[in-house]
Each structure stands twice: as C-alpha cells, then as structure tokens.
Amino acid sequence: MNGVSVGILGTGKYVPERRLTNAELERMVETNDEWIVTRTGIRERRIAAPEQATSDLAYEASLKALAAAGITAEELDLIIVATITPDMFFPSTACLLQEKLGAKKAAAFDLSAACSGFIYGLANATGFISMGMYKHVLVVGAECLSRITDYEDRNTCILFGDGAGAVVVGPVSGDRGFKSFKLGADGGGGDLLRIRGGGSRCPSSGDTLADRSHYIEMNGRDVFKFAVRVMGSAAEEALASAGYGKADIDLLVPHQANIRIIQSALERLNLSEDKAMINLDRYGNVSAASIPLALAEAVEEGRVKEGDTIVLVGFGGGLTWGAAVLNW
C-alpha cells in the first residue's frame, strides 16, 4: 500500500426508454398495482430495446462518468464490469466495452457477485489504485435482467429491470475517498436465488429450455429474511471499520430491491427516509446496476455534497453482500 487516497471522480447512468408499468404486468400475470407497490415499492421498470445488450447500456453510462470525471477513455487503466447478464459468456462485457470506448490501454474483466457486484468492483478498483498499479479505473454495474426474467412467474417478473451506472475511481486529495469496505458471501444460500440452466452443471439443451431453467428462480421469503439481516449489519461493520458511527451518515445509497428491506436498514441505522437515495419505484431491481444508478441520480439531484459521508450497501445472489463508506 502506498497511502494513496482513492475516491470517485465522476458518475454516470443510463436507462432504456421503454417503461414496463405495473398496469402492463396486470395484463401479463395474476397481480395488481396495489399489491406490487405495497409489497415492493416498485411502480415501473425500464426494459432494453431488442437491439440493446448489456455492453450498450454500460457504454452510455460510462461516457457520462468519464465526462463528469474530466478524463478520456485513453486515460483508463482498467475497466471492471459487474453484471450477471453479460452480452455472452466470453469475451467479457468489459472487453466489449473497452472496444466501444476506445480505451486501448485498459485491462478489462467482468465480475459476478449479483447485486453486490458493484461494491465488489469498487473494492477491487480501490485496491489496484492504492497499491500503485493503476491510476484510473472505470467501474460499471450494468444489467439486462429482462432477458433472464420469467414473465410467467408472478413472484419474480414484477421485480426486475434494465439499466447501467458507472463511476471513475482514482486518486483524491485531503480527507476524501473510501474509508472502508465490508464484503461477504454465504455459498450455502446459493440455491435461494439463481439461474440453473446454461452453465457447465446444467448445459443448455431442449430440456433446460422446456423447464424454463434459463430464468431467475428465487425463494423470496428466505432472501427477504437474509436481506433484512445483512443490509444493516454490513453497513454497521463498514462504519465501525472506518471509525464512524450511524450519526455520521449523510446519505445511504442501498441496493434497490424492496422498499421494506430499505426501511428495515434505515430503522437499524437510526436514519430517516430522507437520508436514503430511493429510486426503485421507477427502475425496480437492476441488480449490479442498482447502486451506481442510484448514486449517479443522487449526484444529479444535488443530494451529494463535498465532505458528505456516503454509505453504499447491497446484497445479492451467491449469497453475497457488501458495504462501503466514503467521504465525497
């Protein structure tokens, strides 16, 4: 470690134009707007156009993040894309994004930690920069979850949407930057949230297509219990590692999965709802894109000021979780 302070230099977001409303879902499966809003807080979600893939969404968000950071793609040393919906198994979406951006000097790789992926990516970027290996790292969370959502499953199809968020991570001055990370995993809960088909365990076949193995499967009740427990505890542990307390939080940027999970985390952290960035009513759960999209929107809305203490926290399939504390 060379003692370099590492922070976020610029943010960007992109969401597709098409909106999928609760009213439309009412015509697709047995559900209704009141039930969806009461249980999840979601009113609509964005859906990628047929010609769009995850790298396309990532590209648009990345252009905005680079512009906000005031650097060019040629100045990037590394690109990390957190996603569970890559354009294809390989090459990585990060390599496809590198080509689209013209970031010729950048190494590139994808990271799979589901909805926690963006925080895992930030931790990686911070480590690379702190050790002096790189100076500027682009970290992107991007998803086309509509491509892996079963629109015959009323329990999951109401939740997921498409979008991307990106940040440029680099050296910062003074007391700014990341103060701590808390990452965790529990593979014992891997079967609670997964896609069974398409990998080496269960290769694609006529049978996997017939039994809908290529779509998201979720044990909603158990995932909810896990999320309520881990969101607050991960944030508390990250704060403690940074030497901060709950009262030091200026803004919480949580994974946007369910309004009741967010409210539970706020209660545990003794925060009012105006201390959280919440946009799941408009975008739903966008997995790895959820936190960077919300952060970029908070910056756009002027809710983030220099010197603010920001806590990012999320959970996801794996099971995984992560939290980060930074001074803006």
VMD Tcl script that draws the C-alpha trace (Angstrom):
set ca {
  {0.00 0.00 0.00}
  {1.38 3.42 -0.90}
  {-1.04 5.51 1.13}
  {-2.94 6.99 -1.83}
  {-6.48 8.15 -1.02}
  {-8.93 6.71 -3.52}
  {-12.37 8.08 -4.33}
  {-14.98 8.60 -7.03}
  {-14.07 11.19 -9.67}
  {-17.27 11.06 -11.73}
  {-20.60 9.24 -12.03}
  {-22.93 8.38 -14.90}
  {-26.14 6.47 -15.53}
  {-28.24 5.18 -18.39}
  {-31.69 3.62 -18.53}
  {-33.55 2.41 -21.64}
  {-36.52 4.41 -22.90}
  {-39.20 1.74 -22.59}
  {-41.14 1.66 -19.32}
  {-42.88 -1.51 -18.10}
  {-45.59 -0.40 -15.70}
  {-47.49 -2.35 -13.10}
  {-50.62 -1.86 -15.20}
  {-48.96 -3.74 -18.07}
  {-47.91 -6.55 -15.76}
  {-51.52 -6.88 -14.61}
  {-52.32 -7.96 -18.18}
  {-49.46 -10.49 -18.25}
  {-49.73 -12.33 -14.92}
  {-52.11 -12.56 -11.97}
  {-51.10 -9.46 -9.99}
  {-52.18 -5.86 -9.42}
  {-50.63 -2.45 -8.90}
  {-51.66 -2.12 -5.25}
  {-50.12 -5.49 -4.33}
  {-46.85 -4.73 -6.13}
  {-46.47 -1.24 -4.64}
  {-47.38 -2.40 -1.13}
  {-45.03 -5.39 -1.16}
  {-42.09 -3.93 -3.12}
  {-42.47 -0.17 -3.67}
  {-41.99 -0.64 -7.43}
  {-44.26 1.17 -9.91}
  {-42.35 0.71 -13.17}
  {-39.09 -0.60 -14.53}
  {-37.06 0.05 -17.71}
  {-36.70 -2.54 -20.49}
  {-33.86 -2.61 -23.02}
  {-34.74 -2.39 -26.71}
  {-34.38 -5.63 -28.71}
  {-31.16 -4.40 -30.30}
  {-29.59 -3.36 -26.98}
  {-27.30 -5.57 -24.90}
  {-25.63 -5.01 -21.55}
  {-22.48 -3.52 -23.10}
  {-24.61 -0.90 -24.89}
  {-26.17 0.25 -21.62}
  {-22.74 0.21 -19.95}
  {-21.30 2.31 -22.77}
  {-23.84 5.12 -22.36}
  {-23.36 5.28 -18.58}
  {-19.57 5.17 -18.97}
  {-19.48 8.12 -21.37}
  {-21.25 10.24 -18.76}
  {-18.96 9.07 -15.95}
  {-15.85 9.86 -18.00}
  {-17.18 13.32 -18.87}
  {-18.01 14.01 -15.21}
  {-14.51 12.90 -14.18}
  {-12.89 15.04 -16.83}
  {-10.80 12.25 -18.31}
  {-10.75 10.44 -21.63}
  {-11.17 6.73 -22.27}
  {-7.49 6.60 -23.30}
  {-6.56 7.52 -19.72}
  {-8.28 4.47 -18.25}
  {-6.01 1.75 -16.87}
  {-8.69 -0.82 -16.03}
  {-12.38 -1.50 -16.72}
  {-14.44 -3.64 -14.34}
  {-17.99 -4.54 -15.32}
  {-20.18 -6.04 -12.61}
  {-23.01 -7.98 -14.25}
  {-24.97 -11.24 -14.22}
  {-26.28 -10.60 -17.74}
  {-23.14 -10.37 -19.91}
  {-23.55 -9.98 -23.65}
  {-22.17 -13.52 -23.91}
  {-20.12 -16.00 -21.84}
  {-16.94 -14.63 -23.41}
  {-15.40 -12.34 -24.39}
  {-16.23 -10.37 -21.27}
  {-18.63 -7.45 -21.40}
  {-15.75 -5.35 -20.06}
  {-13.68 -6.18 -23.16}
  {-16.62 -5.31 -25.41}
  {-17.00 -2.03 -23.52}
  {-13.28 -1.32 -23.81}
  {-13.57 -1.56 -27.59}
  {-16.68 0.64 -27.74}
  {-14.97 3.32 -25.63}
  {-11.62 3.11 -27.42}
  {-9.87 2.55 -24.09}
  {-6.86 0.93 -25.73}
  {-4.58 0.99 -22.67}
  {-7.10 -0.51 -20.23}
  {-7.15 -4.04 -18.92}
  {-10.71 -5.37 -18.60}
  {-12.66 -8.05 -16.80}
  {-16.18 -8.91 -15.65}
  {-17.12 -9.52 -12.03}
  {-20.03 -11.74 -10.96}
  {-21.39 -11.09 -7.47}
  {-25.01 -10.39 -8.47}
  {-26.49 -7.31 -6.80}
  {-23.37 -6.83 -4.65}
  {-21.15 -6.77 -7.73}
  {-20.69 -3.01 -7.93}
  {-19.36 -2.77 -4.36}
  {-17.07 -5.75 -5.01}
  {-15.87 -3.86 -8.09}
  {-15.21 -0.68 -6.11}
  {-13.16 -2.64 -3.58}
  {-11.08 -4.15 -6.39}
  {-10.55 -0.77 -8.03}
  {-9.51 0.82 -4.74}
  {-7.02 -1.96 -4.08}
  {-5.42 -1.67 -7.52}
  {-5.03 2.10 -7.18}
  {-3.86 2.01 -3.55}
  {-1.05 -0.39 -4.42}
  {0.11 1.90 -7.23}
  {-0.72 -0.48 -10.05}
  {-3.31 1.74 -11.73}
  {-4.46 5.37 -11.58}
  {-7.90 5.47 -13.22}
  {-10.38 2.59 -13.06}
  {-13.85 2.54 -14.62}
  {-16.30 0.50 -12.51}
  {-19.65 -0.26 -14.13}
  {-22.77 -2.06 -12.96}
  {-24.91 -2.97 -15.95}
  {-27.79 -5.38 -16.47}
  {-30.39 -6.53 -18.96}
  {-32.40 -8.52 -16.44}
  {-35.43 -8.55 -18.71}
  {-33.57 -11.16 -20.77}
  {-33.46 -13.61 -17.84}
  {-36.81 -12.78 -16.23}
  {-39.67 -15.27 -16.49}
  {-42.73 -13.20 -17.37}
  {-44.93 -16.16 -16.47}
  {-43.69 -16.10 -12.86}
  {-45.75 -13.55 -10.94}
  {-43.36 -13.63 -7.98}
  {-40.26 -12.50 -9.86}
  {-41.35 -10.70 -13.03}
  {-42.60 -7.70 -11.01}
  {-39.13 -7.06 -9.59}
  {-36.52 -6.69 -12.30}
  {-35.50 -4.08 -14.84}
  {-32.62 -2.95 -17.05}
  {-30.09 -0.14 -16.71}
  {-26.49 0.84 -16.01}
  {-24.47 3.01 -13.68}
  {-20.77 3.84 -13.88}
  {-18.08 5.60 -11.86}
  {-14.49 6.59 -12.49}
  {-12.33 5.75 -9.48}
  {-8.98 7.44 -8.92}
  {-6.70 9.31 -6.51}
  {-8.30 12.08 -4.44}
  {-6.90 14.70 -2.09}
  {-7.42 15.58 1.54}
  {-9.80 13.52 3.62}
  {-11.88 12.44 0.63}
  {-12.24 8.90 -0.61}
  {-13.10 5.39 0.52}
  {-12.65 4.73 4.22}
  {-13.66 1.07 4.44}
  {-15.22 -1.91 2.70}
  {-17.10 -4.89 4.07}
  {-17.56 -7.83 1.70}
  {-19.14 -11.17 2.48}
  {-20.57 -14.34 0.99}
  {-22.53 -17.41 2.03}
  {-22.50 -20.02 -0.70}
  {-24.76 -22.18 1.42}
  {-27.63 -19.97 0.29}
  {-26.76 -20.22 -3.38}
  {-29.94 -22.08 -4.27}
  {-32.16 -19.29 -2.91}
  {-31.54 -17.03 -5.89}
  {-30.14 -18.49 -9.11}
  {-30.37 -19.49 -12.75}
  {-29.93 -23.26 -13.08}
  {-29.54 -23.65 -16.82}
  {-26.78 -22.75 -19.23}
  {-23.60 -23.46 -17.26}
  {-21.34 -26.50 -17.04}
  {-23.55 -28.10 -14.35}
  {-26.69 -27.94 -16.44}
  {-25.75 -27.19 -20.07}
  {-28.27 -25.67 -22.45}
  {-30.50 -28.25 -24.06}
  {-34.04 -28.79 -25.21}
  {-34.88 -29.98 -21.71}
  {-33.50 -26.86 -19.98}
  {-35.48 -24.68 -22.36}
  {-38.63 -26.68 -21.76}
  {-38.43 -26.44 -17.96}
  {-37.53 -22.71 -18.06}
  {-34.15 -23.27 -16.36}
  {-32.66 -20.18 -18.01}
  {-34.74 -17.75 -15.98}
  {-34.24 -16.30 -12.50}
  {-35.52 -18.52 -9.68}
  {-35.92 -17.05 -6.21}
  {-37.08 -18.17 -2.79}
  {-38.49 -14.76 -1.96}
  {-39.27 -15.39 1.71}
  {-35.76 -16.59 2.62}
  {-34.00 -13.97 0.51}
  {-36.05 -11.28 2.25}
  {-35.03 -12.58 5.69}
  {-31.38 -12.68 4.64}
  {-31.50 -9.17 3.18}
  {-33.13 -7.62 6.24}
  {-30.44 -9.15 8.43}
  {-27.39 -8.40 6.32}
  {-28.10 -4.90 4.98}
  {-27.98 -3.24 8.38}
  {-25.17 -5.38 9.78}
  {-22.89 -4.88 6.75}
  {-23.36 -1.12 6.95}
  {-22.66 -1.13 10.69}
  {-19.48 -3.17 10.24}
  {-18.20 -0.91 7.45}
  {-18.88 2.16 9.60}
  {-17.03 0.63 12.52}
  {-14.04 -0.21 10.31}
  {-13.94 3.42 9.18}
  {-14.14 4.66 12.75}
  {-17.55 6.20 12.12}
  {-20.95 5.87 13.76}
  {-24.52 5.86 12.49}
  {-24.88 9.58 13.20}
  {-22.07 10.32 10.73}
  {-24.09 9.12 7.71}
  {-25.16 11.94 5.39}
  {-26.63 9.66 2.71}
  {-27.35 5.94 2.46}
  {-27.35 4.50 -1.07}
  {-28.81 1.00 -0.70}
  {-29.43 -1.73 -3.23}
  {-32.89 -1.06 -4.66}
  {-34.59 -4.41 -4.22}
  {-37.59 -3.83 -1.97}
  {-38.81 -0.78 -0.07}
  {-39.44 -2.85 3.08}
  {-35.81 -4.05 3.09}
  {-34.59 -0.47 2.73}
  {-36.88 0.70 5.50}
  {-35.57 -2.06 7.77}
  {-31.98 -0.94 7.13}
  {-32.92 2.68 7.85}
  {-34.52 1.67 11.14}
  {-31.44 -0.27 12.20}
  {-29.17 2.66 11.30}
  {-31.45 5.21 13.02}
  {-31.93 7.13 9.78}
  {-34.99 8.89 8.40}
  {-36.08 8.11 4.85}
  {-34.82 11.47 3.60}
  {-31.30 10.23 4.41}
  {-31.59 7.49 1.77}
  {-31.49 7.59 -2.01}
  {-34.52 5.60 -3.15}
  {-35.47 5.24 -6.82}
  {-36.73 1.65 -7.07}
  {-40.25 2.95 -7.73}
  {-39.01 4.00 -11.21}
  {-36.44 1.33 -12.02}
  {-37.13 -1.75 -9.90}
  {-34.28 -4.09 -9.02}
  {-31.44 -3.63 -11.53}
  {-29.01 -5.97 -9.73}
  {-25.39 -4.77 -10.08}
  {-26.58 -1.55 -11.73}
  {-28.85 -0.63 -8.83}
  {-26.38 1.14 -6.51}
  {-24.36 3.05 -9.14}
  {-27.57 4.14 -10.87}
  {-28.95 5.44 -7.57}
  {-25.64 7.14 -6.72}
  {-25.46 8.88 -10.09}
  {-29.03 10.06 -9.69}
  {-28.29 11.38 -6.19}
  {-25.38 13.37 -7.64}
  {-27.62 14.71 -10.44}
  {-30.20 15.83 -7.89}
  {-27.62 17.66 -5.78}
  {-28.09 15.33 -2.82}
  {-24.34 14.69 -2.53}
  {-22.04 17.49 -1.34}
  {-18.28 17.58 -0.92}
  {-17.35 16.24 2.50}
  {-20.51 14.14 2.88}
  {-20.18 10.67 4.35}
  {-21.83 8.20 1.98}
  {-22.64 4.57 2.78}
  {-23.24 2.14 -0.09}
  {-24.73 -1.21 0.85}
  {-26.20 -4.16 -1.01}
  {-26.89 -7.89 -1.08}
  {-27.43 -10.41 -3.83}
  {-27.36 -13.93 -5.15}
  {-24.45 -16.07 -4.10}
  {-25.40 -15.21 -1.47}
  {-23.24 -12.07 -1.33}
  {-23.22 -8.74 0.44}
  {-21.10 -5.63 0.55}
  {-20.87 -2.17 2.08}
  {-18.57 0.79 1.54}
  {-18.01 4.06 3.38}
  {-16.58 7.09 1.60}
  {-16.14 10.79 2.07}
  {-17.30 12.58 -1.03}
}
mol new
graphics top color blue
foreach p $ca { graphics top sphere $p radius 0.5 }
foreach p [lrange $ca 0 end-1] q [lrange $ca 1 end] { graphics top cylinder $p $q radius 0.2 }
display resetview
